[in-house]
Amino acid sequence: MHGQEQDLCPKLPGEDEPVCAWGGRLELALAASGGRFSQTWEVYAEGPIPLPGGEAHWPLDVKVDGRQAVAAAGDDGTPRVRV
């Protein structure tokens, strides 16, 4: 399936593009000194996943499946991680 991974992704009725990642409930624990978040995703093909935060509050110590991951800026400048 190399190069055709998106063929595994479901399409929503009436949509042209498949959805390759479905986000579950976003859990936040926020305090004045910082915060933590966690979220479960169902991923059908490799791609970027949006993260909470932004330029002023960039997510640090990001983990995917318990392993360190790097948050990078998407085209719009918001944090994302590739899974």
ZIRA-V829541 format. One record per helix or strand of 3 or more residues. SS is the DSSP state (H for helix, E for strand). FROM is the first residue (numbers start at 1). LEN is the number of residues. If there is no record, write none. Layout:
ss = (SS:SS)
from = (FROM:FROM)
len = (LEN:LEN)
This chain:
ss = (H:E:E:E:E)
from = (5:21:34:48:79)
len = (4:11:10:3:4)
